[in-house]
Amino acid sequence: MIIKVRVNKNDNFIFKLCSWDASTFESSQSLIIQSDDLNLLREAFSAITNIEIFVADNPVAEYTVFDTFSSISYLNKVYVPHENIFTDAIQVSLTKTNIAEQVKRIQDQIDSVIDIDAMTTEEYRTYLLEIISKQCQQEIYDGDYIEISSGNKKFTYKAEDQANIQAAVNILMIIPDLEYVPYHASKDNCYLMPSKDMLKIFMTLQLKLTYLITRCNQFNMWIKNVQTKEELMQITWESELPESFQENLTNIYNYSIYIMQRVAEKILSASASSESEEQDNETGN
């Protein structure tokens, strides 16, 4: 079964979706598309007249309420259950033009002089959401210093880094007894990385990404619930989250640690089993 989205009937922009659920789409207003071409998706969704969803070539939904996109971001490799594959994926969040124009107008002000006093509450809310998102993204991209077998090294986690590291870990999930995996660091030469180092890099950076994205999400929820401009102006990326939002962040992050530990245990135990079998074969047992 194939799930597709067609953007604008006359433009022939047709993309495969990773999943589809009408109720989820109503709340998220975003599509997870099987692609790694950010520029093509920006072109396709920059001026929307209508969006149609097809399941096995049968039309199941049509939307005419969106004019453009608010954000487009790479999501690493994503599992597509109805096709039983892992694939590159990009999330496209849709919006009405008026909101997008507000963001653009405010972003233009960032490059010159921002007149905070002249902003309405909603303009400042939009501005603050944009600033928080950019600060979160930059912190993700900055990566971290990680102690591996060759020393303490800095690893960035930009979109291309995420794709390369995820691809290496996917190989280990299939062949866990590999001593090395190919790794192509961003703007660096490709080389063989010890598998245990690669697993540590992935766990460290992916946990940091999960924490930051969840934190950003909790900031968004907080900002959207604040009623006055004065309260909004007290919020920065360094602010402490209100208790309920912080509790949600902590719960999700702690469970993400548990998931990462399970992933590592699965790979390492499979690797140990394979090594044991090889030793038994060598000794004739």
Phi, psi and omega in degrees: 000134179244135177247128185229157171237136174246126181256117179064115188302328187264355185264350177061033173268105181233127183228148175279139179262150176283333180195168175207129174212118186300318182292321177296319180295323180301323183272322184272330184051042179219153180241140175256110190251139177282096182190160171234014185257089181298320183295319179296318180291324175299318179295315185294321187258007182288329180221096187262133170256320175203157178232131179239139178250134179236136173241117184052044178069005177261126179293130182239344180198152175216139182229137177235011185272352183257145179248332185197194178246152175262331178200152175224124185218146180283141187241022186066195175282137182236140177277130180252101188296324183284350175244351180056050179221159165259138183212160172296142182218148178229135178264127178246115177264129187260156182202174172271152184302321185300321178292316180299321179292325176299313180299316181296317181296318180291321179296324176298325178292328181299323182285348178237253179236127181268121178263085182302319184297332183278348182283144169284173178300316182290324176296317179292324177300313179299317177300314183294318177300319179294316180297314180301315180299316181293321179293321177297312181300318181295322179293324175295310182298329181295336178069219184195164171274133183228134179277110177242184187297335181263006178124184180274112186233152179271130176237120174282165182223051175286176185304317181291326176295316179301317181295316183293317180292318179298320179297320179295318180291325176300322177297317180293329177295328181271319182234080189289345184269009178294136178281328180225158171226146177294139179221127178247097180290153179302126178057034180219170181286151176282139179208171180271123181255131174307136187300320180294325176294316181298320179296319179294319178298313181300311183298317182295310185286324181290324176294320178296318177300313180300316179299313185291319179295318179294320177298317178298318178299319180292325174297318180300315179297319179298310183298320181292340181264349179285137189266330187244154178295324180299318178293319180300323183290348177274351186265129171226169179301334180274354182295152172281134178290149171302157190306314183295320179290321178294322179296318178296317177301313181297317180297315181294318181294317179298321179289329176294324175298315178301317180298315181297321178297320178295320177299312180297317179299320181296314181293314184291322179292322177294322178294318180295320179296319180294320179295321180296319179295321179296319180294322179296320180293324180291327181270357178084010179276000000 
